[in-house]
Amino acid sequence: MKRLMHFFLFIACTFLTPLFCFSQHIKVTQVKNQQKVAITIDGKPFTFFCYPDSLPKPFLFPIYAQDGEVVTRGFPLEPRANEPVDHPHHIGLWLNYENVNGLDFWNNSYAIPANKKSKYGWVRTTRIAFMKSGKDEGQLTYEANWTDINNNVLLRESTTFIFSTFGNANIIDRITTLTAMQDVSMPDIKDGFLGLRVSHELEIPSKEDREFTDANGIVTKVKASDDKLPSGNYLTSAGKEGDSAWGTRANWCMLYGKKGNDSISIAIIDHPKNIGYPTYWHARGYGLFAANPLGEKIFSNGKESLNFSLKKDEDVRFRYRIVINSAKQLLTSENISNLAQQFGSLY
């Protein structure tokens, strides 16, 4: 409770415009007969934690802003008109990596042929360990195994989500601990680590087709937008904007654009205790918004190298904050920096 009160007092002093805040009840409940947990704010949807056996990882999907706008892409689960249909492994908000002992967890999806599945990994949820609803805050903890095709466990995961709101913002804090069940190598690679695939309206406008190649040599084509819906742009704490944010380090990165009647600002904030802080941003204009602290060699063109690894029974913790703001005005750099400073004092 003291942590929560400190959070509210801190934020109240940092936002530049007056906010009239009322207590809200955040409810976290298991959806009956489904591998899904619902998170609501005063009865309105915030997000769902989804962990179906039929898909290779758990994720939050869809994710809503406070004005009711969905900020995540619908494809492949709930496709919408005009959406791009590239990268079917980009679903909601997730965390995994392209190379764990040579297995690709990031790119695994229904699009991978059966005869190549042995090269990929799965994050298999084993149980919902804790759920708590409450005034102004909800919590959810799940446990999962990172496995190969034969269910051999490489990593054990324990993740806690803390859901909260303030003013016009929905806030998700994610704290993930990975424990090695065997010696694990996670060498520097492009595709990782915390990923969010945003709605079509929040993409950066582009008139050119693009191609992207993963570590297994699979090429994905991203078509140029043929409508005027995309309105997104990136801004980092280091001052990088647009496509220039990709492959650069920063304490935080914000994606903003117009959706519905409001401006949407989504900020992902790194934590000073994380490996590789400040993280590199794997932030693509077509709607992939990702923080990858483990890919130093790729993003620095070989000038840096991490080659992260864990010995058996060693663990590592990652902490991220995702802020989703819907209002007539965007979050300011000062707003986000203050949120980052407060986040850095927690966990």
C-alpha positions in Angstrom: 0.0 0.0 0.0 2.8 2.4 0.8 4.4 1.7 -2.6 1.1 2.4 -4.3 0.5 5.7 -2.3 4.0 6.8 -3.1 3.3 6.1 -6.8 0.2 8.2 -6.9 1.7 11.1 -5.0 4.7 11.0 -7.3 2.7 11.0 -10.5 0.4 13.7 -9.2 3.4 16.0 -8.9 4.8 15.2 -12.3 2.0 15.6 -14.8 1.8 19.2 -16.0 -2.0 19.4 -16.5 -4.5 19.0 -13.6 -5.9 15.5 -13.2 -9.0 14.7 -11.4 -8.5 11.1 -10.3 -11.0 8.8 -8.8 -10.4 5.4 -7.2 -10.9 2.6 -9.6 -11.3 -1.2 -9.0 -9.1 -3.4 -11.1 -10.4 -6.9 -11.2 -8.3 -10.0 -12.2 -10.4 -13.1 -12.9 -10.0 -16.5 -14.5 -12.2 -16.8 -17.6 -14.4 -19.9 -17.1 -13.3 -23.0 -19.2 -10.6 -21.0 -21.0 -6.9 -20.6 -20.7 -7.4 -16.9 -20.2 -7.4 -14.3 -17.4 -9.5 -11.1 -17.7 -8.3 -7.8 -16.3 -10.9 -5.0 -16.1 -11.1 -1.5 -14.7 -14.5 -0.8 -13.1 -16.0 -3.4 -15.4 -14.3 -2.1 -18.6 -11.7 -4.2 -20.4 -8.0 -3.5 -19.7 -6.5 -6.7 -21.2 -6.5 -10.5 -21.2 -3.7 -12.8 -20.3 -3.9 -15.6 -22.8 -2.0 -18.9 -22.5 -3.5 -21.4 -24.9 -1.8 -24.7 -25.5 -2.4 -24.3 -29.2 0.1 -21.3 -29.4 3.8 -21.3 -28.7 3.8 -18.5 -26.0 1.6 -16.6 -23.5 0.8 -13.0 -24.1 -1.5 -10.1 -23.2 -4.1 -9.5 -25.9 -5.9 -7.4 -26.7 -4.7 -4.3 -24.8 -7.0 -1.3 -24.4 -6.4 2.4 -23.7 -8.7 4.0 -21.2 -10.9 5.5 -23.9 -11.7 2.0 -25.1 -9.4 2.0 -28.2 -7.5 -1.2 -28.8 -3.8 -0.5 -29.2 -2.7 -4.0 -30.3 -3.0 -5.5 -33.8 -5.8 -8.0 -34.2 -4.1 -10.4 -36.7 -3.8 -13.4 -36.4 -6.4 -14.0 -33.7 -8.9 -11.3 -34.4 -8.0 -9.8 -37.8 -9.4 -6.4 -38.7 -9.9 -4.6 -42.1 -6.8 -3.0 -43.6 -4.4 -4.7 -41.1 -1.1 -6.1 -42.3 -0.8 -9.9 -42.0 3.0 -10.2 -41.7 4.8 -11.8 -38.8 2.0 -14.1 -37.4 4.2 -14.6 -34.2 3.6 -10.9 -33.3 0.6 -11.2 -30.9 -0.2 -8.6 -28.3 2.6 -8.1 -25.6 5.0 -11.0 -25.1 8.6 -11.8 -24.0 10.9 -14.4 -25.5 14.1 -14.6 -27.7 15.3 -15.7 -31.1 18.3 -17.8 -29.8 18.2 -19.9 -26.6 20.7 -22.7 -27.0 20.1 -22.5 -30.8 16.3 -22.6 -30.5 14.2 -19.8 -32.0 11.5 -18.9 -29.5 10.6 -15.5 -31.1 9.6 -16.6 -34.6 7.7 -19.7 -33.8 4.1 -19.7 -35.1 1.6 -21.7 -37.2 3.6 -20.5 -40.3 6.6 -22.8 -39.5 6.5 -26.1 -41.5 6.3 -29.2 -39.4 9.7 -30.5 -40.7 11.4 -27.3 -39.3 9.7 -27.2 -35.9 12.6 -28.9 -34.1 14.6 -25.6 -34.6 12.0 -23.7 -32.5 11.1 -23.3 -28.9 7.9 -23.0 -26.8 7.0 -21.0 -23.7 4.5 -23.3 -22.0 2.5 -21.9 -19.1 2.4 -24.4 -16.3 0.1 -22.6 -13.8 -1.5 -19.3 -12.7 0.3 -18.9 -9.3 -1.4 -15.8 -8.0 -4.2 -13.4 -8.8 -5.3 -10.3 -6.8 -8.0 -7.7 -7.5 -8.0 -4.5 -5.7 -8.6 -0.7 -5.4 -6.3 1.0 -8.0 -4.1 -2.1 -8.6 -4.4 -5.7 -9.7 -1.8 -8.5 -9.9 -1.3 -11.7 -11.8 1.6 -14.2 -11.5 2.1 -17.1 -13.9 4.8 -19.7 -14.2 6.0 -21.3 -17.5 8.7 -23.5 -19.0 10.8 -22.6 -22.0 11.1 -25.9 -23.8 12.2 -27.6 -27.0 9.9 -29.6 -29.2 10.3 -32.7 -26.9 9.4 -30.7 -23.8 12.9 -30.6 -22.4 13.1 -27.5 -20.2 15.8 -24.9 -20.8 14.4 -22.1 -18.6 11.8 -21.7 -15.9 9.9 -18.5 -15.9 8.0 -16.7 -13.2 6.3 -13.5 -14.3 4.3 -11.0 -12.3 2.1 -8.3 -13.9 1.0 -5.3 -11.9 -1.9 -3.5 -13.5 -2.7 0.1 -12.5 -4.1 3.3 -13.8 -3.6 7.0 -13.2 -5.3 9.9 -15.0 -5.6 8.9 -18.7 -3.0 6.1 -18.5 -3.2 2.4 -18.1 0.0 1.0 -16.7 1.5 -2.5 -16.9 4.6 -3.4 -14.9 6.1 -6.7 -15.9 8.6 -8.5 -13.7 10.0 -11.7 -15.2 12.6 -14.0 -13.6 14.2 -16.7 -15.7 16.0 -19.6 -14.0 18.2 -21.9 -16.0 17.4 -25.6 -15.8 20.5 -26.4 -17.8 23.4 -24.3 -19.0 21.8 -21.7 -21.3 23.4 -19.5 -24.0 21.5 -16.5 -25.4 24.0 -15.0 -27.9 23.5 -11.5 -29.4 20.7 -11.6 -32.0 18.2 -9.2 -33.5 14.7 -10.6 -32.6 13.9 -10.1 -28.9 13.0 -9.5 -26.1 10.0 -7.7 -24.8 7.7 -7.3 -27.8 4.4 -5.4 -28.6 2.7 -5.4 -31.9 0.5 -2.3 -32.3 -2.6 -1.5 -34.2 -2.5 -0.4 -37.8 -3.2 3.3 -36.9 0.0 3.5 -34.8 2.3 2.3 -37.5 4.7 4.8 -39.1 3.4 5.8 -42.6 5.3 4.1 -45.4 5.1 4.1 -49.2 7.6 1.3 -49.7 7.5 -2.5 -49.4 10.1 -3.9 -46.9 11.7 -7.3 -46.4 13.1 -8.7 -43.1 15.2 -11.9 -42.7 15.3 -13.8 -39.4 18.2 -16.0 -38.1 16.8 -19.0 -40.0 16.9 -17.2 -43.3 13.2 -16.8 -43.6 12.2 -13.6 -45.4 9.1 -11.8 -44.4 7.7 -9.1 -46.7 5.9 -6.1 -45.2 3.7 -4.3 -47.7 3.5 -0.5 -47.9 0.2 0.9 -46.5 -2.4 1.6 -49.1 -4.5 3.8 -46.8 -4.1 6.9 -44.7 -4.7 5.3 -41.3 -1.1 5.0 -40.1 -0.1 8.1 -38.0 2.6 6.7 -35.7 6.0 8.0 -34.7 8.8 7.0 -32.3 10.6 9.2 -29.8 13.3 8.0 -27.4 14.8 9.5 -24.2 18.0 10.0 -26.3 16.1 12.2 -28.8 15.9 9.7 -31.7 12.7 9.9 -33.8 10.9 7.8 -36.3 12.8 4.9 -37.9 16.0 6.3 -36.4 15.0 4.9 -33.1 15.7 1.4 -34.3 19.0 0.0 -33.1 19.7 2.8 -30.6 20.0 2.8 -26.8 17.6 4.7 -24.6 16.0 4.6 -21.1 12.6 4.7 -22.7 10.9 4.8 -26.1 7.5 6.2 -26.9 5.3 5.4 -29.9 2.5 7.9 -30.5 -0.2 8.5 -33.0 -3.9 9.2 -33.6 -6.6 6.5 -33.0 -10.3 7.2 -32.6 -10.9 10.6 -31.1 -7.7 10.7 -29.0 -4.0 10.7 -29.3 -2.4 7.5 -28.1 1.0 7.5 -26.4 2.6 4.1 -25.6 5.8 4.3 -23.6 8.0 1.3 -22.8 10.4 2.0 -19.9 13.5 0.1 -19.1 14.7 -0.5 -15.6 18.2 0.4 -14.4 18.7 -3.0 -12.8 18.1 -4.8 -16.1 20.9 -6.5 -18.1 22.1 -4.2 -20.9 20.5 -1.0 -19.5 19.8 1.2 -21.2 18.3 -1.2 -23.7 18.5 -1.2 -27.4 15.2 -0.6 -29.2 14.1 -3.1 -31.9 11.4 -0.6 -32.9 10.1 -1.0 -36.4 7.9 1.4 -38.3 5.5 -1.4 -39.4 4.2 -1.8 -35.8 6.7 -4.0 -33.9 7.7 -2.1 -30.7 10.3 -4.1 -28.9 13.1 -3.7 -26.3 16.1 -6.0 -26.8 18.8 -5.7 -24.2 20.6 -8.9 -25.4 21.3 -8.0 -29.0 24.3 -5.6 -28.5 26.5 -7.0 -31.3 23.7 -6.7 -33.9 22.6 -3.2 -33.0 26.1 -1.8 -32.6 27.5 -3.3 -35.8 29.9 -5.3 -33.8 31.3 -2.6 -31.7 29.7 -4.1 -28.5 29.0 -7.7 -27.5 27.1 -9.3 -24.6 26.6 -13.0 -25.4 24.5 -13.5 -22.3 24.4 -16.9 -20.7 23.3 -18.6 -17.5 24.8 -21.6 -15.7 22.4 -24.3 -14.4 20.3 -22.9 -11.5 21.4 -19.3 -12.1 18.6 -16.8 -12.6 18.1 -13.3 -14.0 15.3 -10.8 -13.6 13.9 -8.3 -16.1 11.6 -5.4 -15.3 9.6 -3.3 -17.8 6.9 -0.7 -17.5 4.4 -0.1 -20.3 2.3 3.1 -20.2 -0.7 3.5 -22.5 -2.1 7.0 -22.5 -5.2 8.3 -24.3 -5.9 12.0 -24.3 -6.1 15.0 -26.5 -2.4 15.7 -25.7 0.6 13.3 -25.8 2.7 12.3 -22.9 5.6 14.6 -22.6 9.3 13.6 -22.2 9.1 15.0 -18.7 6.0 12.9 -17.9 7.8 9.7 -19.1 11.1 10.6 -17.4 9.4 11.0 -14.1 7.5 7.7 -14.6 10.9 6.1 -15.4 12.5 7.6 -12.3 9.7 6.3 -10.1 9.8 2.9 -11.8 13.5 2.7 -11.2 13.0 2.9 -7.4 10.8 -0.2 -7.4 11.4 -3.9 -7.9 
